[in-house]
Amino acid sequence: MADTPETPILDRISVPADMKSLSDRELVALAKDVRAETISAVSETGGHLGAGLGVVELTVALHAVFDTPRDRIIWDVGHQCYPHKILTGRRDRIRTLRCEGGLSGFTKRSESPFDPFGAGHSSTSISAALGFAVARDLGGAPEHGIGDAIAVIGDGSMSAGMAFEAMNNAGHLGRRLFVILNDNEMSIAPPVGAMSSYLSRLYAGEPFQELKAAAKGAVSLLPEPFQEGARRAKEMVKSMTVGGTLFEELGFSYVGPIDGHDMESLLSILRTVHDRATGPMLIHVITKKGKGYAPAEAARDRGHATARFDVSSGKQHKAPSNAPSYTSVFGKTLVDLAGKDDKVCAVTAAMPDGTGLNLMAERYPSRCFDVGIAEQHGVTFSAALAAGGMKPFCAMYSTFLQRGYDQVVHDVAVQRLPVRFAIDRAGLVGADGATHAGSFDIAFLSNLPGMVVMAAADEAELMHMVATAHAINDGPCAFRYPRGEGVGVDLPEQGEVLEIGKGRMIRDGSRVAILSFGTRLAEVEKAAEALTARGISPTIADARFAKPLDRDLILKLAADHEALITIEEGAIGGFGSHVAQLLADEGVFDTGLKFRSMVLPDTFIDHASPARMYEEAGLSAKHIEAKVLDVLGIAQIGEKRA
């Protein structure tokens, strides 16, 4: 347990209304208390530290100026919402962050009226703020009424097309709303692209709007490293006469840049725009991710996501690893392939470290592309790379690939282009909860004609599937694997190319066959040990492929056993559904085969450890054992049912 910091001003605050009586000097002290409380809490729970520390002053200022929850603050993604939670009646639970039964690591409507809109993916906040603003003007009346709508969005999130779609629409409608551009020059990875360069150029812009005079936001007053950013951009802005040109062309009044850690500036400008604004406003605030905590400021990712840590040193308490992570196995295998084939290239959307492509970027930077938070573009970019003769691996988390699904269909599958989708974070992911669960990719990819869909049962199988994907040149394919470390199997020197659409037998048995797709295979084997002790010896097979199915294997299992059970780490409509369709088409059910499919339940599962989440989902070894006993009509006590 970390030492609880002394927080005399914060101790007086239960909800934002309590802040209205504080002086500006006390609000500065409150920010100091909130920062200390955030560091202390995350040291105990782990979580997204740097983003929250970067917006402490902004969070305090917003709640001090606006009337929440009537005024709606929408935090883009939600990584930065811990200080917000501390100030909105949840301080007593802040040390349950991301723990089972505790606070979500993101904003969540069911958790608090101060969370008006849930998030987990980026670039949605401006669309949501506009929706609230229009609902207000049309007379919508939720329980608290609707006042102002304020979107807080990072510079990395502003690179996504959805943010510009929303700004274009907002500028056209002309409704009063506020967009706070939290510009910390860094999303999860260093931001890329023209948008980031444009924001850098704005640092050197001259003040042009009278509202700016209310804030001490001139570039000369900005702390390092922001002045350095301005100096770098100086030559690029000689032709610019005003700042904020792009945003004004979209219909927004632009104010900034403002030092986001200067409470006086923030309070002054927010009070001014609150009193004067009649249409859409964009307030450009420059912050530093990890601000106020040296280990986070010094970290490469500014403390984006941390395990539990020691506050005094910043040293993280990570459990020793017994096996390499699936992500690292993918990254190393891809680098090996790239060394042998100069056509291999890689694409990711702002997650080079999370997908293991940081290894590729270090070794072969000219063939590794981080497109920013732009999954749709990333997929179509990969499609054209394939059409141009390259061998692209498009590496994205399952939950993020959902955002590019239309492009997967139209730009990849319809054209039968050999894009190789490396799908990280497949299945249930733990503390990030429902928004980040990789539940749906089996279903939405297996439905596409010509798509090859694989799932690795262990880290050695992943190596084989990377090699197999590399060898597929006549159409698209995907291979999925979970978050975390592998099961500890011996790894081959290099992956082998698998025969497409062919599974493998794990053990021969009788009466019931279990056909596993993915890493539930380890749980299946545990269940088989328990069943063997009961005198039941199940057959086990690893499907390897959900598309195309191994027809011969499946039909043989069906013919040789009285029951067949499939199991997968995916939602209804995936692997088991395709097996059922095959069995129905072949008339196998007419023979009396008992078929069961074990999938994720038809519900969103809240954050907990992955093991606990799979327990809740009914996909643990004991649930597999129970399913076998049930399908065979054997009671749990081992006696045949009547």
RANOR-V937686 format. One record per residue. RES is the residue in one small letter. SS is DSSP state (H for helix, E for strand, - for the rest). PSI is psi in degrees with one decimal (NA if undefined). OMEGA is omega in radians with two decimals (999 if undefined). Layout:
# RANOR-V937686
((RES	SS	PSI	OMEGA) (RES	SS	PSI	OMEGA))
This chain:
# RANOR-V937686
((m	-	126.0	3.13) (a	-	152.7	3.06) (d	-	133.1	3.13) (t	-	125.7	-3.10) (p	-	156.5	3.03) (e	-	124.5	-3.05) (t	-	70.3	-3.01) (p	-	-37.9	3.13) (i	-	-44.4	3.13) (l	H	-32.8	3.14) (d	H	-18.0	3.13) (r	H	-4.5	-3.02) (i	-	119.0	3.02) (s	-	-41.6	3.11) (v	-	164.3	-3.08) (p	H	-28.6	3.13) (a	H	-28.5	3.13) (d	H	-16.6	-3.11) (m	H	-17.0	-3.02) (k	H	-25.3	-3.12) (s	H	-3.4	-3.10) (l	-	144.3	3.02) (s	-	166.7	3.10) (d	H	-37.7	3.11) (r	H	-39.4	3.12) (e	H	-31.3	3.09) (l	H	-35.9	3.04) (v	H	-43.3	3.12) (a	H	-36.1	3.10) (l	H	-41.6	3.12) (a	H	-39.9	3.11) (k	H	-42.5	3.12) (d	H	-42.6	-3.12) (v	H	-40.3	3.12) (r	H	-44.1	3.14) (a	H	-40.7	3.14) (e	H	-38.7	3.12) (t	H	-47.4	3.13) (i	H	-45.6	-3.12) (s	H	-45.3	-3.10) (a	H	-46.2	-3.09) (v	H	-26.1	3.07) (s	H	-26.6	-3.14) (e	H	-31.1	-3.03) (t	H	-22.6	-2.91) (g	-	166.6	3.10) (g	E	-161.5	-3.08) (h	-	101.1	-3.01) (l	-	-51.8	-2.97) (g	H	-41.7	-3.10) (a	H	-42.7	3.14) (g	H	-41.9	3.13) (l	H	-30.6	-3.13) (g	H	-19.3	-3.08) (v	-	20.1	-3.12) (v	H	-53.3	-3.13) (e	H	-41.1	3.12) (l	H	-41.4	3.13) (t	H	-46.6	3.12) (v	H	-45.2	-3.11) (a	H	-42.3	3.14) (l	H	-46.3	-3.12) (h	H	-26.6	3.11) (a	H	-34.9	-3.06) (v	H	-43.5	-3.08) (f	-	167.4	-3.06) (d	-	79.7	3.13) (t	-	148.1	0.14) (p	-	-0.3	3.10) (r	-	-45.8	2.97) (d	-	133.6	-2.98) (r	E	114.8	3.02) (i	E	121.1	3.14) (i	E	113.1	-3.12) (w	E	117.2	-3.14) (d	-	133.1	-3.05) (v	-	-60.8	-3.14) (g	-	-0.4	3.09) (h	-	-29.4	-2.98) (q	-	15.3	-2.94) (c	-	1.8	-3.10) (y	H	-45.9	3.06) (p	H	-38.2	3.07) (h	H	-41.7	3.14) (k	H	-37.6	3.13) (i	H	-36.7	-3.07) (l	H	-6.6	-3.03) (t	H	46.9	2.99) (g	H	12.7	-3.09) (r	H	14.9	-3.13) (r	H	-35.9	-3.09) (d	H	-12.7	3.13) (r	H	6.9	-3.00) (i	H	-23.0	3.11) (r	H	13.7	2.97) (t	H	8.7	-3.11) (l	-	128.0	3.01) (r	-	10.2	3.08) (c	-	155.6	-3.13) (e	-	127.5	-3.13) (g	-	-0.6	-3.09) (g	-	-167.1	-3.12) (l	-	144.0	3.03) (s	-	150.5	3.05) (g	-	-2.3	3.14) (f	-	173.0	3.03) (t	-	147.8	-3.03) (k	-	118.8	-3.05) (r	-	-38.3	-3.10) (s	-	-9.6	-3.07) (e	-	-34.8	-3.05) (s	-	144.8	3.03) (p	-	-14.8	3.08) (f	-	-4.4	3.03) (d	-	83.6	-3.03) (p	-	-20.1	-3.08) (f	-	125.0	-3.14) (g	-	156.0	-3.13) (a	-	171.8	3.13) (g	-	-28.2	3.01) (h	-	159.1	-3.03) (s	-	166.6	2.88) (s	-	17.9	-3.14) (t	-	-12.4	-2.92) (s	H	-37.6	-3.10) (i	H	-39.7	3.06) (s	H	-43.6	-3.13) (a	H	-43.3	3.13) (a	H	-40.8	3.11) (l	H	-39.9	3.10) (g	H	-43.3	3.10) (f	H	-40.6	-3.13) (a	H	-42.6	3.12) (v	H	-41.3	3.09) (a	H	-39.9	3.08) (r	H	-47.8	-3.07) (d	H	-21.9	3.10) (l	-	2.2	3.07) (g	-	15.3	3.05) (g	-	139.9	-3.04) (a	-	73.5	2.97) (p	-	-177.1	-2.97) (e	-	-29.5	-3.11) (h	-	2.4	-2.97) (g	-	174.8	3.12) (i	-	125.7	3.05) (g	-	-121.0	3.11) (d	-	156.5	3.06) (a	E	127.0	-3.07) (i	E	117.3	3.06) (a	E	130.0	3.06) (v	E	111.6	-3.00) (i	E	138.1	-3.13) (g	E	161.9	3.13) (d	-	-32.1	3.08) (g	-	-42.1	3.14) (s	H	-27.6	3.13) (m	H	-11.3	3.12) (s	H	-11.8	-3.10) (a	-	143.2	-3.09) (g	H	-33.6	-3.09) (m	H	-35.4	3.13) (a	H	-40.1	-3.14) (f	H	-32.9	3.03) (e	H	-43.8	-3.13) (a	H	-42.3	-3.14) (m	H	-38.5	3.11) (n	H	-44.0	3.14) (n	H	-41.3	-3.14) (a	H	-43.0	3.11) (g	H	-37.2	3.12) (h	H	-42.6	-3.10) (l	H	-28.4	3.05) (g	-	19.0	-3.13) (r	-	152.8	3.06) (r	-	117.3	3.00) (l	E	164.0	-3.07) (f	E	131.3	3.01) (v	E	118.4	3.07) (i	E	110.4	3.09) (l	E	102.3	3.14) (n	E	95.3	-3.00) (d	E	100.3	3.11) (n	-	15.9	3.13) (e	-	21.7	-3.06) (m	-	122.3	2.96) (s	-	-128.6	3.03) (i	-	-44.9	3.00) (a	-	164.8	3.07) (p	-	131.0	-3.06) (p	-	150.0	-3.10) (v	-	160.7	2.95) (g	-	176.4	-3.05) (a	H	-31.9	-3.12) (m	H	-43.6	3.12) (s	H	-40.3	3.11) (s	H	-38.8	3.13) (y	H	-44.5	3.12) (l	H	-37.2	3.08) (s	H	-38.6	3.13) (r	H	-32.5	-3.13) (l	H	-25.3	3.14) (y	-	-29.3	-3.08) (a	-	3.0	-3.11) (g	-	151.3	3.10) (e	-	144.9	3.06) (p	-	137.5	-3.07) (f	-	-11.4	-3.00) (q	-	138.4	-3.03) (e	H	-24.6	3.11) (l	H	-29.2	-3.13) (k	H	-28.4	-3.11) (a	H	-18.8	3.13) (a	H	-12.6	-3.11) (a	-	149.9	3.08) (k	-	66.3	-3.00) (g	-	11.5	-3.14) (a	-	148.9	-3.09) (v	H	-36.4	-3.10) (s	H	-20.0	3.14) (l	H	-5.3	-3.13) (l	-	143.0	3.09) (p	-	163.4	2.95) (e	-	145.5	0.16) (p	-	12.2	-3.04) (f	H	-35.8	3.10) (q	H	-37.1	3.11) (e	H	-40.2	3.09) (g	H	-38.4	3.12) (a	H	-41.7	-3.14) (r	H	-40.2	3.13) (r	H	-32.1	-3.04) (a	H	-5.1	-2.96) (k	H	-46.6	-3.09) (e	H	-20.6	-3.07) (m	H	-12.1	-3.00) (v	H	12.3	-3.11) (k	-	-30.2	-3.11) (s	-	-5.4	-3.12) (m	-	132.6	3.13) (t	-	-22.0	3.12) (v	-	154.4	3.03) (g	-	161.4	3.04) (g	-	15.4	-3.05) (t	H	-46.5	-3.11) (l	H	-47.2	-3.09) (f	H	-36.7	3.11) (e	H	-36.3	3.09) (e	H	-27.4	3.09) (l	-	-0.2	3.06) (g	-	9.6	-3.13) (f	-	143.9	2.90) (s	E	130.7	-3.02) (y	E	134.7	3.06) (v	E	127.6	3.10) (g	E	-177.1	0.01) (p	E	151.6	-3.09) (i	E	140.9	3.05) (d	E	111.2	-3.06) (g	-	-1.3	3.09) (h	-	6.0	3.07) (d	-	100.7	-3.06) (m	H	-37.7	-3.14) (e	H	-44.6	3.12) (s	H	-46.6	-3.11) (l	H	-48.3	-3.12) (l	H	-41.7	-3.11) (s	H	-49.3	-3.08) (i	H	-39.0	-3.14) (l	H	-40.0	3.10) (r	H	-38.9	-3.13) (t	H	-49.8	-3.12) (v	H	-33.1	3.09) (h	H	-39.7	-3.08) (d	H	-28.7	-2.96) (r	H	-24.2	-2.98) (a	-	139.1	3.03) (t	-	-19.3	-3.14) (g	-	-159.4	-3.12) (p	E	134.7	-3.13) (m	E	140.1	2.99) (l	E	120.3	3.13) (i	E	117.0	-3.03) (h	E	109.0	-3.06) (v	E	127.5	-3.13) (i	E	123.6	-3.10) (t	-	172.7	3.10) (k	-	118.7	3.13) (k	-	134.1	-3.11) (g	-	7.8	-3.03) (k	-	131.5	3.01) (g	-	-1.3	3.09) (y	-	106.0	-2.96) (a	H	-44.1	-3.14) (p	H	-35.3	3.11) (a	H	-42.4	3.13) (e	H	-33.7	-3.08) (a	H	-19.8	-3.08) (a	-	149.2	-3.13) (r	-	-39.7	-3.14) (d	-	12.6	3.14) (r	-	33.8	3.10) (g	-	35.1	-3.10) (h	-	-55.9	-3.14) (a	-	124.5	-3.08) (t	E	156.0	2.90) (a	-	-178.9	3.03) (r	-	148.5	-3.06) (f	E	163.5	3.06) (d	-	122.6	-3.03) (v	-	-41.2	-3.05) (s	-	-34.9	-3.08) (s	-	-22.0	-3.05) (g	-	0.4	-3.11) (k	-	128.9	-3.08) (q	E	145.8	3.12) (h	-	87.0	-3.13) (k	-	135.4	3.11) (a	-	143.3	3.11) (p	-	141.5	-3.10) (s	-	132.1	3.11) (n	-	-13.1	-3.09) (a	-	157.0	3.09) (p	-	152.3	3.10) (s	E	154.3	3.07) (y	H	-39.6	-3.12) (t	H	-45.1	-3.13) (s	H	-35.1	3.10) (v	H	-43.8	3.08) (f	H	-49.0	-3.09) (g	H	-45.3	-3.12) (k	H	-39.2	3.14) (t	H	-39.6	3.13) (l	H	-41.3	3.11) (v	H	-40.3	3.10) (d	H	-43.2	3.12) (l	H	-41.3	-3.13) (a	H	-29.5	3.11) (g	H	-23.3	-3.12) (k	H	-17.8	-3.06) (d	-	110.2	-3.07) (d	-	0.6	3.04) (k	-	-13.3	3.13) (v	E	128.8	3.06) (c	E	169.6	-3.04) (a	E	146.2	-3.13) (v	E	135.3	3.01) (t	E	165.7	-3.10) (a	-	83.8	3.06) (a	-	15.9	-3.13) (m	-	52.9	-3.12) (p	-	-42.7	3.13) (d	-	-44.5	-3.09) (g	-	-27.0	3.14) (t	-	-0.7	-3.13) (g	-	3.1	-3.11) (l	-	-5.2	3.02) (n	H	-31.7	3.10) (l	H	-41.1	3.11) (m	H	-41.0	-3.12) (a	H	-35.4	3.13) (e	H	-39.7	-3.04) (r	H	-42.2	-3.08) (y	-	67.9	-3.03) (p	H	-29.9	-3.11) (s	H	-12.9	-3.13) (r	H	16.3	3.13) (c	E	126.1	-2.98) (f	E	120.1	2.99) (d	E	110.8	-3.03) (v	-	3.6	-3.06) (g	-	-172.8	-3.10) (i	-	78.7	-3.00) (a	-	68.0	-3.06) (e	H	-38.9	3.14) (q	H	-49.5	3.10) (h	H	-42.0	-3.11) (g	H	-39.9	-3.14) (v	H	-46.8	-3.12) (t	H	-37.0	3.04) (f	H	-43.6	3.10) (s	H	-38.7	3.13) (a	H	-44.0	-3.14) (a	H	-33.3	3.02) (l	H	-43.0	3.12) (a	H	-43.4	3.13) (a	H	-25.8	-3.14) (g	-	7.3	3.03) (g	-	1.9	3.08) (m	-	171.8	3.11) (k	E	80.9	-3.03) (p	E	137.2	2.93) (f	E	114.3	-3.13) (c	E	103.0	-3.00) (a	E	114.9	3.14) (m	E	152.2	2.98) (y	E	148.5	3.11) (s	H	-46.5	-3.08) (t	H	-29.4	3.13) (f	H	-29.8	3.10) (l	H	-27.6	3.09) (q	H	-32.7	-3.07) (r	H	-16.5	3.14) (g	H	22.3	-2.99) (y	H	-39.8	3.14) (d	H	-37.9	3.13) (q	H	-34.0	3.05) (v	H	-42.5	-3.12) (v	H	-59.3	-2.94) (h	H	-42.2	-3.00) (d	H	-19.6	-3.13) (v	H	-62.0	-2.99) (a	H	-47.3	-3.12) (v	-	-36.3	-3.12) (q	-	0.1	3.11) (r	-	44.8	3.14) (l	-	137.3	-3.05) (p	-	67.0	2.97) (v	-	136.4	-3.10) (r	E	108.4	-3.09) (f	E	115.9	3.05) (a	E	110.9	-2.97) (i	E	99.8	3.12) (d	E	165.4	3.11) (r	-	39.7	3.07) (a	-	140.7	-3.13) (g	E	-158.9	-3.08) (l	-	136.9	-2.90) (v	-	-3.0	3.07) (g	-	-128.5	-2.90) (a	-	-24.3	3.12) (d	-	-18.5	2.96) (g	-	-155.9	-2.93) (a	H	-35.3	-3.08) (t	H	-23.1	-3.08) (h	H	2.2	3.14) (a	-	137.8	3.10) (g	E	70.7	-2.96) (s	-	-23.2	-2.84) (f	-	-6.5	-3.00) (d	H	-32.9	3.12) (i	H	-45.8	-3.10) (a	H	-47.2	-3.02) (f	H	-18.1	3.07) (l	H	-36.7	-3.10) (s	H	-18.0	3.11) (n	-	-10.4	-3.03) (l	-	126.0	3.11) (p	-	135.1	3.06) (g	-	-2.4	-3.13) (m	-	129.4	3.02) (v	E	126.3	-3.08) (v	E	120.1	-3.12) (m	E	155.4	3.01) (a	E	130.3	-3.10) (a	-	132.2	3.09) (a	-	-23.5	3.12) (d	-	179.7	-3.04) (e	H	-28.8	3.06) (a	H	-41.4	3.08) (e	H	-34.7	3.10) (l	H	-42.1	3.09) (m	H	-42.5	3.12) (h	H	-37.1	-3.08) (m	H	-31.4	3.01) (v	H	-44.0	3.11) (a	H	-39.0	3.13) (t	H	-43.8	3.12) (a	H	-40.3	3.12) (h	H	-33.3	-3.08) (a	H	-13.5	-3.12) (i	-	116.1	-3.08) (n	-	5.3	-3.08) (d	-	10.9	3.13) (g	-	176.4	-3.07) (p	-	157.4	3.07) (c	E	164.8	3.12) (a	E	145.0	3.00) (f	E	137.2	-3.02) (r	E	151.2	-3.14) (y	-	154.9	-3.01) (p	-	174.3	2.99) (r	-	151.5	3.00) (g	-	-172.8	-3.05) (e	E	157.7	3.12) (g	-	-170.6	-3.06) (v	-	-6.0	3.06) (g	-	21.7	3.12) (v	-	160.4	3.07) (d	-	137.8	-3.12) (l	-	138.0	3.11) (p	-	168.1	3.09) (e	-	-38.8	3.09) (q	-	159.2	-3.13) (g	-	151.5	3.07) (e	-	147.0	3.10) (v	-	119.8	-3.12) (l	-	152.3	3.01) (e	-	127.0	-3.04) (i	-	131.6	3.07) (g	-	23.4	3.13) (k	-	127.4	3.10) (g	-	-167.5	-3.13) (r	E	145.4	3.07) (m	E	137.2	3.11) (i	E	-44.7	3.08) (r	E	145.8	3.10) (d	-	141.5	3.10) (g	-	-151.4	-3.10) (s	-	166.3	3.08) (r	-	-58.3	-3.07) (v	E	138.3	3.08) (a	E	136.7	3.08) (i	E	121.8	-3.11) (l	E	109.2	-3.04) (s	E	144.0	3.06) (f	E	104.2	-3.14) (g	-	-162.8	-2.96) (t	-	3.4	2.96) (r	-	-8.1	-3.14) (l	H	-37.4	3.13) (a	H	-38.6	3.10) (e	H	-35.4	3.08) (v	H	-42.8	-3.13) (e	H	-35.6	3.05) (k	H	-43.3	3.13) (a	H	-37.4	-3.13) (a	H	-36.0	3.10) (e	H	-42.7	3.12) (a	H	-38.6	3.14) (l	H	-37.8	3.12) (t	H	-37.5	3.10) (a	H	-22.6	3.10) (r	-	-2.3	-3.10) (g	-	12.5	3.12) (i	-	124.4	-3.10) (s	-	95.5	-3.10) (p	-	150.8	2.94) (t	E	139.4	3.12) (i	E	135.3	3.07) (a	E	148.5	3.07) (d	E	115.8	-3.03) (a	-	-34.9	-3.06) (r	-	-44.3	-3.06) (f	E	131.9	2.95) (a	E	-21.0	3.12) (k	E	119.2	-0.12) (p	-	152.6	3.10) (l	-	152.6	3.00) (d	-	87.4	-3.07) (r	H	-45.6	-3.09) (d	H	-45.6	-3.13) (l	H	-46.8	-3.07) (i	H	-44.8	-3.11) (l	H	-32.9	3.08) (k	H	-43.9	3.09) (l	H	-41.0	-3.14) (a	H	-38.4	-3.10) (a	H	-30.1	-3.02) (d	H	-2.8	-3.07) (h	-	155.0	3.10) (e	-	-16.5	3.14) (a	E	146.4	3.10) (l	E	129.2	-3.14) (i	E	129.0	3.01) (t	E	152.2	3.11) (i	E	138.4	-3.09) (e	E	159.9	3.09) (e	-	59.6	-3.10) (g	-	172.7	-3.04) (a	-	171.6	3.05) (i	-	140.3	3.12) (g	-	5.3	-3.09) (g	-	-131.0	-3.04) (f	H	-49.3	-3.11) (g	H	-36.0	3.12) (s	H	-37.4	3.11) (h	H	-37.2	3.07) (v	H	-43.9	3.13) (a	H	-38.9	3.13) (q	H	-41.7	3.10) (l	H	-46.9	-3.12) (l	H	-38.0	3.12) (a	H	-44.1	-3.13) (d	H	-34.2	-3.11) (e	-	1.6	3.11) (g	-	20.2	-3.07) (v	H	-33.0	-3.11) (f	H	-23.1	3.12) (d	H	-18.7	-3.13) (t	H	-4.8	3.12) (g	-	10.9	3.11) (l	-	135.2	3.03) (k	E	120.0	-3.08) (f	E	134.9	3.06) (r	E	147.3	3.12) (s	E	122.9	3.13) (m	E	115.3	-3.09) (v	-	175.2	3.02) (l	-	143.2	-3.11) (p	-	161.9	-3.09) (d	-	60.6	-3.14) (t	-	160.4	3.05) (f	-	129.5	-3.04) (i	-	126.5	-3.11) (d	-	165.5	-3.07) (h	-	140.7	3.05) (a	-	-173.4	3.01) (s	-	152.8	3.11) (p	H	-40.5	-3.14) (a	H	-42.3	3.14) (r	H	-35.6	3.12) (m	H	-41.2	3.10) (y	H	-29.3	3.03) (e	H	-46.6	3.11) (e	H	-33.6	-3.14) (a	H	-10.8	-3.13) (g	-	32.1	-3.10) (l	-	25.0	3.09) (s	-	173.5	-3.11) (a	H	-41.1	-3.11) (k	H	-31.7	3.10) (h	H	-35.8	3.09) (i	H	-43.8	3.09) (e	H	-45.5	-3.13) (a	H	-36.7	3.14) (k	H	-40.8	3.11) (v	H	-46.1	3.14) (l	H	-39.5	-3.12) (d	H	-45.3	-3.08) (v	H	-26.6	3.10) (l	-	-3.0	3.12) (g	-	31.1	-3.12) (i	E	125.8	3.13) (a	-	157.8	-3.11) (q	-	-27.3	-3.14) (i	-	-0.4	3.05) (g	-	5.6	-3.14) (e	-	147.2	3.12) (k	E	133.8	3.11) (r	-	153.6	3.10) (a	-	NA	999))
